[in-house]
Structures are given as C-alpha cells and as structure tokens.
Amino acid sequence: LVSTCGRAARWKDALNFLGEMERERVEANQVTYAAVIDACAKAAEWEQAMSCLRQMGRIMPVNVESYGAALDACGTGRQWTLVLGLLGEMADNQVDRSPQIYTIAAETCKTAGQWTCAVQLLEDSATSGAGASTLMFNLAAGACLGAGGWQRALDILEQGQSG
C-alpha cells in the first residue's frame, strides 16, 4: 500500500498510513520508511521526506534506499546543502554511496549553480570507490559551463574520455 502511494506521489496518504501503523503498534521496517520517503520525494515534499528520514533514524538504521529517496527529495527542492550533509551522514554511518547517489548529489549542485561542489563530488566519487560515471563527468562539466568555466568543463570532459 505504501509503495502504491509512492508511485502515485500520494505522500499524505503514505504518511497517514505510517501514522496508522504506529497507532496500531505495527512495526514499520526499512522498506516501509523508504517507500514513504519516496512518496514525499515524488511529490517534491523535501521537508516531509527529511522529517520521515529523521524519524526512521531514531528507530532503526537508515538504509541506502531511504537515503537515496531523501537525496532525491532534497535535490528536487534544490536543497544542495542538505544533499551534501546527507552524503556526509551516509559516510559516517558506513552506508554505501553508489554512483547513483553521487549522480543525484551532483545534479542538485549543478541545478543550484554550485559548480565547485559538482566538481568535488566527481572527484569524491572516483576516490570513494563508487566510481565516476559518464553522467557524473557530464554533470560536473555542465555545472562548470553554467558558471562560465568553459576551460574547466573541457578539462573534465577530457578527463572523462581518458579515464
């Protein structure tokens, strides 16, 4: 039911269902929380997604799916500082930061005009073991172009082709 709410971006219904589970003393699991956070993300409700993520973290370890959904929500809301904070939190909690996680973060930084952050994320993804995808190189280069740094963008694209 919660996943259905997520696919339909019915975040209020998903949160209500989670509340009903608590009232009925039915224990929510990581899958349930991830689905609720995802429903919030699909509706661009980043504040609700973060609230749910924090609630989850008080009860159980936060998994990569829940972090990913929260990153997506914050990215949609152009909350680049929150996105960077979540990446740091994932590292602190030893949660795997996949190439998709870095891509969400880099896209958020690019959209927010934070080209230095996008470039730093490209470098971090390569050194963290997640690997730098072609999309990551393109996002970092695009962020540089958006800021007028065409030479840096060319350097990044060359690096992507040779790496």
Contacts in CASP RR format, 6 or more apart in sequence:
PFRMAT RR
TARGET T0000
AUTHOR 0000-0000-0000
METHOD contacts of the structure
MODEL  1
LVSTCGRAARWKDALNFLGEMERERVEANQVTYAAVIDACAKAAEWEQAM
SCLRQMGRIMPVNVESYGAALDACGTGRQWTLVLGLLGEMADNQVDRSPQ
IYTIAAETCKTAGQWTCAVQLLEDSATSGAGASTLMFNLAAGACLGAGGW
QRALDILEQGQSG
1 17 0 8 1.000
2 14 0 8 1.000
2 17 0 8 1.000
2 18 0 8 1.000
2 32 0 8 1.000
2 35 0 8 1.000
2 36 0 8 1.000
2 39 0 8 1.000
3 35 0 8 1.000
4 10 0 8 1.000
5 11 0 8 1.000
5 13 0 8 1.000
5 14 0 8 1.000
5 17 0 8 1.000
5 35 0 8 1.000
5 36 0 8 1.000
5 39 0 8 1.000
6 14 0 8 1.000
6 35 0 8 1.000
6 36 0 8 1.000
6 38 0 8 1.000
6 39 0 8 1.000
6 42 0 8 1.000
7 42 0 8 1.000
8 39 0 8 1.000
9 39 0 8 1.000
9 42 0 8 1.000
9 43 0 8 1.000
10 39 0 8 1.000
10 43 0 8 1.000
11 36 0 8 1.000
11 39 0 8 1.000
11 40 0 8 1.000
11 42 0 8 1.000
11 43 0 8 1.000
11 45 0 8 1.000
11 48 0 8 1.000
13 39 0 8 1.000
14 35 0 8 1.000
14 36 0 8 1.000
14 39 0 8 1.000
14 40 0 8 1.000
15 36 0 8 1.000
15 39 0 8 1.000
15 40 0 8 1.000
15 48 0 8 1.000
15 52 0 8 1.000
17 36 0 8 1.000
18 28 0 8 1.000
18 32 0 8 1.000
18 33 0 8 1.000
18 36 0 8 1.000
18 52 0 8 1.000
21 27 0 8 1.000
21 28 0 8 1.000
21 32 0 8 1.000
22 28 0 8 1.000
28 59 0 8 1.000
29 60 0 8 1.000
30 56 0 8 1.000
30 60 0 8 1.000
30 61 0 8 1.000
30 62 0 8 1.000
30 63 0 8 1.000
30 65 0 8 1.000
30 66 0 8 1.000
31 65 0 8 1.000
33 52 0 8 1.000
33 53 0 8 1.000
33 55 0 8 1.000
33 56 0 8 1.000
33 60 0 8 1.000
33 62 0 8 1.000
33 66 0 8 1.000
34 63 0 8 1.000
34 65 0 8 1.000
34 66 0 8 1.000
34 69 0 8 1.000
36 52 0 8 1.000
37 49 0 8 1.000
37 52 0 8 1.000
37 53 0 8 1.000
37 56 0 8 1.000
37 66 0 8 1.000
37 69 0 8 1.000
37 70 0 8 1.000
37 73 0 8 1.000
38 65 0 8 1.000
38 69 0 8 1.000
38 72 0 8 1.000
40 46 0 8 1.000
40 48 0 8 1.000
40 49 0 8 1.000
40 52 0 8 1.000
40 69 0 8 1.000
40 73 0 8 1.000
41 49 0 8 1.000
41 69 0 8 1.000
41 70 0 8 1.000
41 72 0 8 1.000
41 73 0 8 1.000
41 76 0 8 1.000
44 73 0 8 1.000
44 76 0 8 1.000
44 77 0 8 1.000
45 73 0 8 1.000
46 70 0 8 1.000
46 73 0 8 1.000
46 74 0 8 1.000
46 75 0 8 1.000
46 76 0 8 1.000
46 77 0 8 1.000
46 79 0 8 1.000
46 82 0 8 1.000
48 73 0 8 1.000
49 69 0 8 1.000
49 70 0 8 1.000
49 73 0 8 1.000
49 74 0 8 1.000
50 70 0 8 1.000
50 73 0 8 1.000
50 74 0 8 1.000
50 82 0 8 1.000
53 62 0 8 1.000
53 66 0 8 1.000
53 67 0 8 1.000
53 70 0 8 1.000
56 62 0 8 1.000
56 66 0 8 1.000
61 93 0 8 1.000
62 93 0 8 1.000
62 95 0 8 1.000
63 95 0 8 1.000
64 90 0 8 1.000
64 95 0 8 1.000
64 96 0 8 1.000
64 98 0 8 1.000
64 101 0 8 1.000
67 86 0 8 1.000
67 89 0 8 1.000
67 90 0 8 1.000
67 95 0 8 1.000
67 101 0 8 1.000
68 100 0 8 1.000
68 101 0 8 1.000
68 104 0 8 1.000
70 86 0 8 1.000
71 83 0 8 1.000
71 86 0 8 1.000
71 87 0 8 1.000
71 101 0 8 1.000
71 104 0 8 1.000
71 105 0 8 1.000
71 108 0 8 1.000
72 104 0 8 1.000
74 80 0 8 1.000
74 82 0 8 1.000
74 83 0 8 1.000
74 86 0 8 1.000
74 108 0 8 1.000
75 83 0 8 1.000
75 104 0 8 1.000
75 107 0 8 1.000
75 108 0 8 1.000
75 111 0 8 1.000
78 108 0 8 1.000
78 111 0 8 1.000
78 112 0 8 1.000
79 108 0 8 1.000
80 108 0 8 1.000
80 109 0 8 1.000
80 111 0 8 1.000
80 112 0 8 1.000
80 114 0 8 1.000
80 117 0 8 1.000
83 104 0 8 1.000
83 105 0 8 1.000
83 108 0 8 1.000
83 109 0 8 1.000
84 105 0 8 1.000
84 109 0 8 1.000
84 117 0 8 1.000
87 97 0 8 1.000
87 101 0 8 1.000
87 102 0 8 1.000
87 105 0 8 1.000
87 121 0 8 1.000
90 96 0 8 1.000
90 97 0 8 1.000
90 101 0 8 1.000
91 97 0 8 1.000
91 128 0 8 1.000
97 125 0 8 1.000
97 128 0 8 1.000
97 130 0 8 1.000
98 130 0 8 1.000
99 125 0 8 1.000
99 130 0 8 1.000
99 131 0 8 1.000
99 132 0 8 1.000
99 133 0 8 1.000
99 136 0 8 1.000
101 130 0 8 1.000
102 121 0 8 1.000
102 122 0 8 1.000
102 124 0 8 1.000
102 125 0 8 1.000
102 128 0 8 1.000
102 130 0 8 1.000
102 131 0 8 1.000
102 132 0 8 1.000
102 136 0 8 1.000
103 133 0 8 1.000
103 135 0 8 1.000
103 136 0 8 1.000
103 139 0 8 1.000
105 121 0 8 1.000
106 117 0 8 1.000
106 118 0 8 1.000
106 121 0 8 1.000
106 122 0 8 1.000
106 125 0 8 1.000
106 136 0 8 1.000
106 139 0 8 1.000
106 140 0 8 1.000
106 143 0 8 1.000
107 139 0 8 1.000
109 115 0 8 1.000
109 117 0 8 1.000
109 118 0 8 1.000
109 121 0 8 1.000
109 143 0 8 1.000
110 118 0 8 1.000
110 139 0 8 1.000
110 140 0 8 1.000
110 142 0 8 1.000
110 143 0 8 1.000
113 143 0 8 1.000
113 146 0 8 1.000
113 147 0 8 1.000
114 143 0 8 1.000
115 140 0 8 1.000
115 142 0 8 1.000
115 143 0 8 1.000
115 144 0 8 1.000
115 146 0 8 1.000
115 147 0 8 1.000
115 149 0 8 1.000
115 152 0 8 1.000
118 139 0 8 1.000
118 140 0 8 1.000
118 142 0 8 1.000
118 143 0 8 1.000
118 144 0 8 1.000
119 140 0 8 1.000
119 143 0 8 1.000
119 144 0 8 1.000
119 152 0 8 1.000
119 156 0 8 1.000
121 136 0 8 1.000
121 140 0 8 1.000
122 132 0 8 1.000
122 136 0 8 1.000
122 137 0 8 1.000
122 139 0 8 1.000
122 140 0 8 1.000
122 156 0 8 1.000
125 131 0 8 1.000
125 132 0 8 1.000
125 133 0 8 1.000
125 136 0 8 1.000
126 132 0 8 1.000
132 160 0 8 1.000
134 160 0 8 1.000
137 156 0 8 1.000
137 157 0 8 1.000
137 159 0 8 1.000
137 160 0 8 1.000
138 157 0 8 1.000
140 156 0 8 1.000
141 152 0 8 1.000
141 153 0 8 1.000
141 154 0 8 1.000
141 156 0 8 1.000
141 157 0 8 1.000
142 153 0 8 1.000
144 150 0 8 1.000
144 152 0 8 1.000
144 153 0 8 1.000
144 156 0 8 1.000
145 153 0 8 1.000
END
